[in-house]
Amino acid sequence: MGTAPSRDPKKPFLSDIQEIRRRARQHIEQGAVTANNTADLTTSIRVLNEALATEIVCVLRYKRHHYMANGIHAQSVAAEFLEHAHEEQGHADRIAERIIQLNGAPDFSPDGLLMRSHSEYVEGQTLTDMIREDLVAERIAIDSYTEMIRYFADKDPTSRRLMEEILANEEEHAEDMRTLIERLGAQSDQI
């Protein structure tokens, strides 16, 4: 059995650290955007602004559902809506920060918000309607964010990783909503 070649501790693992240092000094006004980010910045910023709008619409819908929830099961469901609203706001903040890192401008304008958002703002009349609408919105976000992750791939690993983290949270939200629907259905069967 052969032994692995030993690495010279004086030689960095990067082939040309001097070249990396030289490149880092070029275009410093671009901040975090380096030549390794090969994604089209205009498209990346547009896509991230769509995700930002999606998150804002979700915050608004969850907040409305929190305040409008009523009925025998409303207290625990309203608490879940509020928790999700806070998490969606956190997603929006992280996406806005990433847009800034890419030298873009986060679009918080209410004008056209629903046009930029992938999810819809559906109010729902009953508690079950509200939960269903939130589940639909989470499923839309899951599909949209999965597509965004494929777009970013290796062209923009930081945006990809951000969207992967948000996607995981959206999947948890969808499971929460599914569980709430099942729980409400089981409880109404017992009445």
MARLUMVO-761161 format. One line per field, with one value per atom (N, C-alpha, C): x, y, z; atom name; residue number from 0. Coordinates in Angstrom, 2 decimals. Example, Ala and Ser with C-alpha at 12.3 -4.5 7.8 and 13.67 -1.06 7.14 Angstrom:
// MARLUMVO-761161
u <- 13.19 12.30 13.20 12.85 13.67 12.90;
v <- -5.69 -4.50 -3.30 -2.25 -1.06 0.03;
w <- 7.80 7.80 7.80 7.08 7.14 7.87;
atom <- N CA C N CA C;
n <- 0 0 0 1 1 1;
***
This chain:
// MARLUMVO-761161
u <- 0.87 0.00 0.91 0.71 1.53 1.11 1.98 1.66 1.33 0.48 0.10 1.29 1.45 2.57 2.38 3.48 3.38 3.36 2.63 2.49 3.56 4.18 5.17 4.45 4.71 3.99 4.26 5.29 5.60 4.82 4.31 3.59 2.08 1.40 -0.04 -0.78 -1.98 -2.74 -3.21 -3.27 -3.67 -2.47 -2.71 -1.59 -0.85 -1.55 -0.86 -1.48 -1.07 -1.62 -1.33 -0.24 0.08 -0.95 -1.38 -2.39 -3.72 -4.08 -5.32 -5.25 -4.14 -3.97 -4.07 -3.47 -3.52 -4.96 -5.68 -7.07 -7.95 -7.68 -8.48 -8.36 -7.24 -7.05 -7.71 -8.05 -8.74 -10.22 -10.81 -12.25 -12.77 -12.02 -12.44 -13.76 -14.14 -15.42 -16.60 -16.36 -17.43 -17.67 -16.91 -17.14 -17.04 -18.13 -18.14 -18.17 -18.49 -18.61 -17.21 -16.78 -15.47 -15.67 -14.57 -14.63 -15.18 -15.11 -15.64 -17.17 -17.79 -19.25 -19.56 -19.95 -20.16 -21.62 -22.48 -23.90 -24.08 -25.05 -25.40 -26.00 -25.34 -25.78 -27.16 -27.48 -28.81 -29.89 -29.67 -30.63 -30.68 -29.52 -29.46 -30.22 -30.03 -30.70 -32.20 -32.62 -34.04 -34.66 -33.98 -34.48 -34.57 -33.56 -33.58 -34.66 -34.89 -35.98 -37.34 -37.48 -38.71 -38.88 -37.79 -37.84 -38.17 -37.61 -37.89 -39.38 -39.94 -41.37 -42.22 -41.81 -42.52 -42.55 -41.41 -41.33 -42.18 -42.16 -42.96 -44.45 -44.90 -46.30 -46.64 -45.73 -45.98 -46.07 -45.21 -45.29 -46.67 -47.11 -48.39 -49.55 -49.52 -50.60 -50.61 -49.45 -49.38 -49.83 -49.44 -49.85 -51.37 -51.96 -53.42 -54.08 -53.57 -54.15 -54.01 -52.89 -52.68 -53.79 -54.05 -55.04 -56.48 -56.72 -58.09 -58.51 -57.56 -57.89 -58.93 -59.96 -60.97 -61.56 -62.20 -62.79 -62.11 -62.59 -62.14 -60.64 -60.10 -58.70 -57.80 -58.34 -57.64 -56.36 -56.34 -55.20 -53.88 -53.86 -52.61 -52.26 -53.25 -53.01 -52.51 -53.10 -52.67 -51.22 -50.84 -49.45 -48.50 -48.93 -48.12 -48.00 -49.11 -49.07 -48.08 -48.09 -47.20 -45.74 -45.48 -44.11 -43.61 -44.47 -44.09 -43.89 -44.72 -44.55 -43.17 -42.75 -41.43 -40.31 -40.46 -39.44 -39.38 -40.54 -40.56 -39.91 -40.13 -39.48 -37.96 -37.51 -36.07 -35.53 -36.30 -35.88 -35.76 -36.76 -36.75 -35.51 -35.19 -34.02 -32.73 -32.61 -31.40 -31.27 -32.40 -32.38 -32.00 -32.56 -32.22 -30.73 -30.18 -28.73 -27.92 -28.34 -27.61 -27.69 -28.84 -28.97 -27.98 -27.84 -26.87 -25.45 -25.13 -23.79 -23.48 -24.53 -24.35 -24.43 -24.36 -24.38 -25.71 -26.78 -28.11 -28.89 -30.15 -31.04 -32.25 -32.49 -33.68 -34.93 -35.90 -37.13 -38.22 -38.42 -39.46 -40.70 -40.72 -41.85 -43.14 -44.21 -45.49 -46.05 -45.61 -46.05 -45.53 -46.43 -46.03 -45.59 -45.76 -45.32 -45.91 -47.20 -47.83 -47.39 -46.99 -46.49 -45.10 -44.28 -42.93 -42.96 -43.96 -44.06 -44.48 -43.92 -44.36 -45.61 -45.75 -46.94 -48.04 -49.24 -50.40 -50.78 -51.58 -52.12 -53.60 -53.89 -55.27 -55.63 -56.69 -57.01 -57.59 -58.49 -59.16 -60.21 -61.33 -62.42 -62.42 -62.20 -62.20 -60.76 -60.60 -59.27 -58.65 -59.45 -58.95 -58.58 -59.37 -59.03 -57.69 -57.49 -56.23 -55.04 -55.18 -54.08 -53.81 -54.87 -54.71 -53.99 -54.38 -53.73 -52.25 -51.95 -50.55 -49.77 -50.40 -49.75 -49.50 -50.48 -50.29 -49.12 -49.07 -47.99 -46.63 -46.58 -45.31 -44.89 -45.85 -45.52 -45.02 -45.61 -45.13 -43.70 -43.43 -42.07 -41.08 -41.47 -40.59 -40.21 -41.19 -40.89 -40.06 -40.42 -39.70 -38.25 -38.07 -36.73 -35.85 -36.46 -35.71 -35.17 -36.01 -35.57 -34.45 -34.58 -33.55 -32.22 -32.29 -31.08 -30.40 -31.18 -30.59 -29.95 -30.58 -30.02 -28.67 -28.62 -27.38 -26.28 -26.62 -25.68 -24.28 -23.31 -21.92 -21.58 -22.54 -22.27 -22.28 -23.06 -23.15 -23.45 -22.42 -22.65 -23.24 -22.94 -23.47 -24.98 -25.46 -26.91 -27.57 -26.92 -27.47 -27.64 -26.60 -26.65 -27.73 -27.85 -28.90 -30.27 -30.50 -31.81 -32.03 -30.97 -31.12 -31.57 -30.98 -31.36 -32.81 -33.20 -34.59 -35.53 -35.15 -35.96 -36.24 -35.22 -35.40 -36.45 -36.41 -37.38 -38.78 -38.88 -40.18 -40.78 -39.94 -40.43 -40.97 -40.31 -40.81 -42.17 -42.29 -43.56 -44.67 -44.37 -45.38 -45.81 -44.86 -45.20 -46.04 -45.70 -46.51 -47.95 -48.14 -49.49 -50.24 -49.57 -50.20 -50.64 -49.79 -50.12 -51.30 -51.34 -52.48 -53.79 -53.77 -54.98 -55.44 -54.50 -54.85 -55.41 -54.75 -55.17 -56.57 -56.82 -58.15 -59.22 -58.87 -59.82 -60.13 -59.12 -59.32 -60.14 -59.88 -60.60 -62.05 -62.32 -63.72 -64.50 -63.80 -64.45 -64.90 -64.20 -64.51 -65.63 -66.01 -67.05 -68.43;
v <- -1.17 0.00 1.22 2.13 3.32 4.39 5.33 6.44 7.67 8.49 9.72 10.66 11.37 12.31 13.39 13.74 14.78 16.15 17.05 18.40 19.27 20.09 21.04 22.07 22.15 23.10 24.56 24.82 26.20 26.62 25.66 25.96 25.98 27.07 27.13 26.14 25.74 24.78 25.40 26.73 27.40 27.46 27.27 27.19 28.51 29.62 30.89 31.97 32.00 32.95 34.39 34.61 35.96 36.43 35.52 35.88 36.18 35.39 35.63 36.99 37.31 38.62 39.76 39.57 40.60 40.83 39.74 39.84 40.50 40.24 40.82 42.34 42.88 44.32 44.98 44.20 44.74 44.90 45.92 46.13 46.05 46.63 46.54 47.26 48.15 48.85 47.89 46.68 45.69 44.87 45.14 44.48 42.97 42.29 40.82 40.18 40.92 40.35 40.24 38.99 38.74 38.00 37.75 37.05 35.64 35.08 33.73 33.70 34.86 34.94 35.14 34.06 34.11 34.28 34.41 34.63 36.03 36.17 37.49 38.30 39.39 40.16 40.76 41.22 41.80 40.74 39.55 38.46 38.04 37.91 37.50 38.48 39.76 40.78 40.76 40.56 40.46 39.25 38.12 36.89 37.05 37.65 37.86 38.86 39.87 40.81 40.13 39.15 38.37 37.56 36.97 36.22 37.17 38.37 39.38 39.72 39.95 40.27 39.09 37.89 36.69 36.64 36.92 36.89 37.99 39.17 40.28 39.95 39.40 39.02 37.93 37.01 35.97 36.56 37.53 38.20 38.83 39.56 40.26 39.27 38.19 37.20 36.52 36.10 35.46 36.41 37.69 38.67 38.82 38.94 39.06 37.83 36.66 35.43 35.36 35.83 35.87 36.68 37.85 38.73 38.32 37.66 37.31 35.92 35.14 33.79 33.86 33.05 33.00 31.60 31.31 30.00 29.27 28.07 27.30 26.95 26.78 26.38 27.55 28.74 29.89 30.27 30.15 30.66 29.98 28.66 27.97 28.19 28.22 28.44 29.87 30.84 32.24 32.38 31.67 31.73 31.18 30.13 29.54 30.53 31.18 32.20 33.30 33.76 34.85 34.41 33.20 32.67 32.63 32.17 32.10 33.50 34.45 35.84 36.36 36.09 36.56 35.87 34.59 33.86 34.35 34.62 35.14 36.53 37.34 38.65 38.48 37.52 37.23 36.83 36.03 35.66 36.91 37.77 39.00 39.84 39.95 40.73 40.13 38.82 38.16 38.32 38.22 38.40 39.83 40.80 42.21 42.45 41.86 42.00 41.42 40.28 39.67 40.54 41.14 42.03 43.18 43.74 44.81 44.31 43.11 42.54 42.41 42.21 42.08 43.44 44.50 45.88 46.24 45.62 45.92 46.72 46.96 47.69 46.81 46.48 45.70 46.51 45.89 46.57 46.32 47.28 47.21 47.99 48.52 49.34 48.52 49.08 48.37 48.35 49.30 49.30 48.05 47.23 46.02 44.87 44.99 43.94 42.59 42.54 41.26 40.76 41.66 41.24 40.61 41.11 40.57 39.28 39.15 37.99 36.75 35.63 34.37 33.86 34.19 33.76 34.80 34.37 35.25 35.70 36.74 37.20 36.84 35.69 35.24 35.21 35.93 36.12 34.87 34.19 33.06 33.54 32.85 33.26 32.50 31.20 30.38 30.07 29.55 29.17 28.13 27.16 26.13 26.74 27.67 28.37 29.07 29.75 30.49 29.53 28.44 27.46 26.90 26.58 26.04 27.05 28.30 29.33 29.49 29.38 29.46 28.24 27.08 25.88 26.01 26.52 26.74 27.70 28.78 29.76 29.14 28.30 27.64 26.70 26.00 25.10 25.87 27.04 27.89 28.33 28.76 29.19 28.04 26.85 25.68 25.45 25.45 25.23 26.38 27.61 28.77 28.80 28.56 28.63 27.48 26.33 25.21 25.59 26.26 26.72 27.77 28.67 29.69 29.03 28.02 27.30 26.69 26.11 25.55 26.64 27.81 28.92 29.35 29.54 30.03 28.97 27.72 26.59 27.00 26.78 27.15 28.55 29.22 30.57 31.59 31.34 32.23 31.37 30.71 29.77 30.42 31.68 32.34 32.52 33.00 33.14 31.77 30.79 29.43 28.92 29.09 28.62 29.35 30.66 31.43 30.87 30.65 30.16 28.72 27.91 26.56 26.60 27.52 27.65 28.10 29.07 29.56 28.45 27.72 26.61 25.59 25.25 24.27 24.78 26.07 26.65 26.66 26.93 26.93 25.51 24.51 23.13 22.81 23.33 23.16 23.85 25.05 25.78 24.97 24.41 23.62 22.43 21.78 20.63 21.08 22.23 22.78 23.01 23.59 23.88 22.59 21.61 20.31 19.67 19.72 19.15 19.87 21.20 21.96 21.56 21.40 20.98 19.62 18.69 17.35 17.42 18.21 18.32 18.93 19.98 20.60 19.64 18.88 17.90 16.83 16.34 15.31 15.85 17.08 17.67 17.94 18.34 18.61 17.30 16.19 14.90 14.45 14.94 14.54 15.37 16.44 17.33 16.76;
w <- 0.00 0.00 0.00 -0.96 -1.08 -0.07 0.15 1.06 0.24 0.80 0.11 0.09 -1.01 -1.06 0.00 0.64 1.67 0.99 1.60 1.06 1.70 0.89 1.39 2.24 3.56 4.42 4.07 3.31 2.92 1.67 0.95 -0.29 -0.01 -0.36 -0.13 -1.03 -0.60 -1.41 -2.71 -2.77 -3.99 -4.92 -6.18 -7.11 -7.26 -7.20 -7.41 -6.52 -5.28 -4.32 -4.75 -5.41 -5.87 -6.89 -7.77 -8.77 -8.08 -7.10 -6.36 -5.67 -5.09 -4.43 -5.45 -6.62 -7.65 -8.11 -8.35 -8.80 -7.75 -6.48 -5.40 -5.39 -5.86 -5.88 -7.08 -8.07 -9.24 -8.93 -9.43 -9.34 -7.91 -6.96 -5.56 -5.31 -6.19 -6.03 -6.18 -6.69 -6.86 -5.59 -4.55 -3.27 -3.37 -3.02 -2.97 -4.35 -5.39 -6.73 -7.34 -7.52 -8.13 -9.45 -10.14 -11.42 -11.26 -10.05 -9.82 -9.84 -9.64 -9.75 -11.22 -11.87 -13.32 -13.71 -12.72 -13.02 -13.59 -14.47 -15.00 -13.85 -13.47 -12.30 -12.46 -13.64 -13.88 -13.63 -14.16 -13.96 -12.50 -11.87 -10.46 -9.58 -9.79 -8.99 -9.24 -10.50 -10.82 -10.12 -10.20 -9.59 -8.07 -7.47 -6.03 -5.63 -6.45 -6.15 -6.26 -7.15 -7.21 -5.93 -5.45 -4.18 -3.03 -3.06 -2.03 -2.03 -3.20 -3.30 -2.81 -3.13 -2.69 -1.17 -0.55 0.91 1.54 0.96 1.50 1.43 0.31 0.18 1.21 1.44 2.44 3.84 4.15 5.45 5.61 4.61 4.68 4.84 4.08 4.15 5.53 6.00 7.32 8.43 8.32 9.33 9.32 8.14 8.07 8.67 8.31 8.84 10.36 10.88 12.32 13.00 12.46 13.09 12.81 11.69 11.30 11.78 12.29 12.75 13.86 13.73 14.78 14.85 15.94 16.14 17.27 17.52 18.67 18.62 17.42 17.26 16.87 16.89 16.32 17.07 18.38 19.14 18.74 18.68 18.33 16.86 15.99 14.56 14.34 15.02 14.89 15.33 16.38 16.85 15.77 15.10 14.01 12.85 12.50 11.45 11.79 13.03 13.44 13.39 13.84 13.77 12.33 11.44 10.02 9.44 9.84 9.37 9.75 10.98 11.43 10.64 10.38 9.62 8.18 7.58 6.20 6.15 7.18 7.23 7.30 8.06 8.12 6.76 6.01 4.65 3.78 3.87 3.06 3.39 4.66 5.06 4.50 4.57 4.05 2.54 1.84 0.38 0.03 0.75 0.49 0.71 1.76 2.02 0.88 0.34 -0.77 -2.02 -2.27 -3.43 -3.30 -2.11 -1.88 -2.14 -1.67 -1.91 -3.39 -4.18 -5.64 -6.34 -5.54 -6.04 -6.69 -6.21 -6.69 -5.66 -5.96 -5.06 -4.77 -3.50 -3.19 -3.48 -4.13 -4.54 -3.51 -2.62 -1.60 -2.00 -3.22 -3.65 -3.67 -3.08 -3.16 -4.59 -5.42 -6.82 -7.51 -7.98 -8.71 -7.82 -6.52 -5.60 -5.98 -6.23 -6.58 -7.95 -8.82 -10.13 -10.02 -9.08 -8.88 -8.06 -7.21 -6.32 -7.08 -6.71 -7.30 -6.58 -5.30 -4.57 -4.69 -4.38 -4.45 -3.05 -2.99 -1.71 -1.70 -1.12 -1.02 0.45 0.81 2.22 2.87 2.24 2.86 3.85 3.92 4.80 6.12 6.05 7.26 7.66 8.85 9.32 8.39 7.98 7.06 5.71 5.21 3.95 4.08 5.19 5.41 5.40 6.12 6.17 4.78 4.04 2.67 1.77 1.87 1.04 1.40 2.69 3.10 2.62 2.63 2.11 0.61 -0.12 -1.56 -1.80 -1.05 -1.21 -0.89 0.13 0.47 -0.65 -1.24 -2.34 -3.57 -3.80 -4.90 -4.61 -3.39 -3.02 -3.17 -2.76 -2.88 -4.33 -5.22 -6.64 -7.22 -6.89 -7.42 -6.92 -5.64 -5.06 -5.55 -5.80 -6.37 -7.75 -8.53 -9.86 -9.73 -8.76 -8.54 -8.15 -7.32 -6.89 -8.10 -9.00 -10.23 -11.07 -11.12 -11.90 -11.30 -9.99 -9.37 -9.42 -9.17 -9.22 -8.80 -9.68 -9.39 -9.86 -10.53 -11.03 -9.90 -8.85 -7.69 -6.48 -5.92 -4.83 -3.57 -3.33 -2.13 -2.24 -3.39 -3.58 -3.58 -4.16 -4.17 -2.74 -1.93 -0.54 0.26 0.05 0.72 0.37 -0.91 -1.34 -0.87 -0.76 -0.23 1.23 2.00 3.41 3.55 2.73 2.77 2.31 1.26 0.76 1.88 2.64 3.72 4.71 5.02 5.94 5.33 4.03 3.37 3.38 3.23 3.29 4.69 5.73 7.10 7.25 6.68 6.74 6.06 4.90 4.18 5.02 5.64 6.49 7.69 8.27 9.37 8.93 7.76 7.27 6.99 6.40 6.14 7.44 8.44 9.75 10.38 10.24 10.79 10.12 8.82 8.10 8.61 8.74 9.23 10.65 11.49 12.89 13.00 12.22 12.25 11.73 10.69 10.15 11.16 11.86 12.87 14.04 14.43 15.56 15.20 13.96 13.58 13.48 13.17 13.12 14.52 15.56 16.93 17.53 16.88 17.44 17.19;
atom <- N CA C N CA C N CA C N CA C N CA C N CA C N CA C N CA C N CA C N CA C N CA C N CA C N CA C N CA C N CA C N CA C N CA C N CA C N CA C N CA C N CA C N CA C N CA C N CA C N CA C N CA C N CA C N CA C N CA C N CA C N CA C N CA C N CA C N CA C N CA C N CA C N CA C N CA C N CA C N CA C N CA C N CA C N CA C N CA C N CA C N CA C N CA C N CA C N CA C N CA C N CA C N CA C N CA C N CA C N CA C N CA C N CA C N CA C N CA C N CA C N CA C N CA C N CA C N CA C N CA C N CA C N CA C N CA C N CA C N CA C N CA C N CA C N CA C N CA C N CA C N CA C N CA C N CA C N CA C N CA C N CA C N CA C N CA C N CA C N CA C N CA C N CA C N CA C N CA C N CA C N CA C N CA C N CA C N CA C N CA C N CA C N CA C N CA C N CA C N CA C N CA C N CA C N CA C N CA C N CA C N CA C N CA C N CA C N CA C N CA C N CA C N CA C N CA C N CA C N CA C N CA C N CA C N CA C N CA C N CA C N CA C N CA C N CA C N CA C N CA C N CA C N CA C N CA C N CA C N CA C N CA C N CA C N CA C N CA C N CA C N CA C N CA C N CA C N CA C N CA C N CA C N CA C N CA C N CA C N CA C N CA C N CA C N CA C N CA C N CA C N CA C N CA C N CA C N CA C N CA C N CA C N CA C N CA C N CA C N CA C N CA C N CA C N CA C N CA C N CA C N CA C N CA C N CA C N CA C N CA C N CA C N CA C N CA C N CA C N CA C N CA C N CA C N CA C N CA C N CA C N CA C N CA C N CA C N CA C N CA C N CA C N CA C N CA C N CA C N CA C N CA C;
n <- 0 0 0 1 1 1 2 2 2 3 3 3 4 4 4 5 5 5 6 6 6 7 7 7 8 8 8 9 9 9 10 10 10 11 11 11 12 12 12 13 13 13 14 14 14 15 15 15 16 16 16 17 17 17 18 18 18 19 19 19 20 20 20 21 21 21 22 22 22 23 23 23 24 24 24 25 25 25 26 26 26 27 27 27 28 28 28 29 29 29 30 30 30 31 31 31 32 32 32 33 33 33 34 34 34 35 35 35 36 36 36 37 37 37 38 38 38 39 39 39 40 40 40 41 41 41 42 42 42 43 43 43 44 44 44 45 45 45 46 46 46 47 47 47 48 48 48 49 49 49 50 50 50 51 51 51 52 52 52 53 53 53 54 54 54 55 55 55 56 56 56 57 57 57 58 58 58 59 59 59 60 60 60 61 61 61 62 62 62 63 63 63 64 64 64 65 65 65 66 66 66 67 67 67 68 68 68 69 69 69 70 70 70 71 71 71 72 72 72 73 73 73 74 74 74 75 75 75 76 76 76 77 77 77 78 78 78 79 79 79 80 80 80 81 81 81 82 82 82 83 83 83 84 84 84 85 85 85 86 86 86 87 87 87 88 88 88 89 89 89 90 90 90 91 91 91 92 92 92 93 93 93 94 94 94 95 95 95 96 96 96 97 97 97 98 98 98 99 99 99 100 100 100 101 101 101 102 102 102 103 103 103 104 104 104 105 105 105 106 106 106 107 107 107 108 108 108 109 109 109 110 110 110 111 111 111 112 112 112 113 113 113 114 114 114 115 115 115 116 116 116 117 117 117 118 118 118 119 119 119 120 120 120 121 121 121 122 122 122 123 123 123 124 124 124 125 125 125 126 126 126 127 127 127 128 128 128 129 129 129 130 130 130 131 131 131 132 132 132 133 133 133 134 134 134 135 135 135 136 136 136 137 137 137 138 138 138 139 139 139 140 140 140 141 141 141 142 142 142 143 143 143 144 144 144 145 145 145 146 146 146 147 147 147 148 148 148 149 149 149 150 150 150 151 151 151 152 152 152 153 153 153 154 154 154 155 155 155 156 156 156 157 157 157 158 158 158 159 159 159 160 160 160 161 161 161 162 162 162 163 163 163 164 164 164 165 165 165 166 166 166 167 167 167 168 168 168 169 169 169 170 170 170 171 171 171 172 172 172 173 173 173 174 174 174 175 175 175 176 176 176 177 177 177 178 178 178 179 179 179 180 180 180 181 181 181 182 182 182 183 183 183 184 184 184 185 185 185 186 186 186 187 187 187 188 188 188 189 189 189 190 190 190;
***
